[in-house]
Amino acid sequence: MTDPKIIDGKALSSQLMGEIASEVASLLDQGLPAPHLAAVLVGDDPASQSYVASKEKACKQAGLISSLYKLPGDISMTKLFEVIDFLNTDPEIDGFIVQMPLPPQLDPGKVIERINPSRDVDGFHPVNAGRMMQGIPGFVPATPLGIMTMLERYRIPTEGKHCVVLGRSNIVGTPVSLLMSRKATPGNATVTLCHSKTPDISDLSLRADILIAAIGQPGFVKAKMVKEGAVVIDVGIHRITDSAREKGYYITGDVDFGEVYPKCGMITPVPGGVGLMTIVSLLQNTLKAAQKTYQY
Ligand code: GUN
């Protein structure tokens, strides 16, 4: 039996993967090529390798083409720009991402600005960030897009609600706070954005109808910080070493699920929540790139 308090990222992402696969099939029926996502991976950071591998696996599952550009960790900005310039123009590629974080000799801001915004399926380029801020259609970063899709598909009311976002990163906190405040559905919420300099986070989080935790600290959100009946979206993904587990670790989020679950109205679990939605959203963006939805 399904638990009505759980916002099930696994079930929803699998439904959306089916929807993407049928759109890909319809492109193929029209004699068009399958959408092609390329990923640039610089160096050998294990977490980045694992994220990119998950993206490639999902592409395969939904019928998209994926290719990986593995570059040495000591690559120069000039050489990386050559690869980006190729991906910006190659007719076989629809969209691409440069996996973050990058080694210290590379300036992430300059790297992102080099990407052709019409192929920026991560939605990180200032053109896409600016379009999102102004409510103009464009590529929206995958995690915020996944959160909005969860709210939409679960028909969770957002209009007139108080949404508190914990964390102001460019990848999640800042864009999701913009999307939640936008004149749209989901959206139309009153948003409070909390960060490391917010003096009393509990005082604000306790007033949230919708609490989005993207703070990057395992188990940060405790029951005493959550209003009775609130909708809790947990963006954190942390691997905690635990020799008692078969794998030697377990995955947990920014929310202390055991404490918060009984008190909240609905919650996204970790694993099985927002993380799966992120990958699906990247595929949705790649499909839009292939369909030339946004050409700037
Ligand atoms: N690193 C962590 N999340 C992301 C993401 O969504 N895109 C890219 N390119 N790098 C990341």
Residues whose N, C-alpha, C, O or C-beta is under 5 A from the ligand:
A	BS01	GUN	I97 V98 Q99 M100 P101 D122
